[in-house]
Amino acid sequence: MNTLQTRRTIRKYTAKDVDETLLNRLLETAERTPTMGNLQLYSVVITRSKAVKEQLAPAHFNQPMVMDAPVVLTICADYRRTTVWAEHRNATPGYANFLSFMNAATDGLLYTQTLCNLAEAEGLGTCFLGTTLYMPQTIIDVLQLPRLVFPVATITMGWPAENPMQTDRLPLCAMVHQERFEDYTAERIDDFYRAKEALEVNKNFVEINRKETLAQVFTDIKYTKKDNEAMSKSLLEALHQQGFL
């Protein structure tokens, strides 16, 4: 609990490498994470080489930690391994569908979180890249992902060269519903977001972006309808190519 309560996203790393023995121990221990049907519907592509990082970087909007981190881990929803296993064991697989993608993506994301927890407990720093689903086809091409394998998460990992402030979090009452879902009223939203909107860092965020509210920064600049619709189209096309649609 202390590791989670004090964790920070790390984007700057020292030149010290992440030892292969340590990384393999973390990856293996993370296999104890929950998984659908005990099938472990995920795989991990480890990238250390500068050349491959340079190819991956555009898919992550050239965020500097992709090049600077000793290790970049791409976690994939993987139903190919199970499918090939079934085909070689006189079984008939039926996993070329969206439900199977969702099951494998869930497995992959659960594994990702467990891996991050383990790595941070060892003193490593990690950064979850939310860009993985923005341009998946680039990642698929660079990593040569076959049919029924799809990238769902990317983690940069290394020894921290910074100790940034912890980012804010909403209060527990914003997430938890007792017995049934209680819809959000204007009054409840005010309660949930009051502290977040009052932070100086967020006030400054609004000011430098020349907006009226913090919400406008997210809807008008960071995650716009236009961009979300365009990237949704690319995501669906990539899912179709990889056999999940």
Summary of the structure (lengths in Angstrom):
residues: 245
radius of gyration: 19.9
end to end distance: 39.4
largest distance: 63.0
contacts: 675
relative contact order: 0.16
helix: 52%
strand: 13%
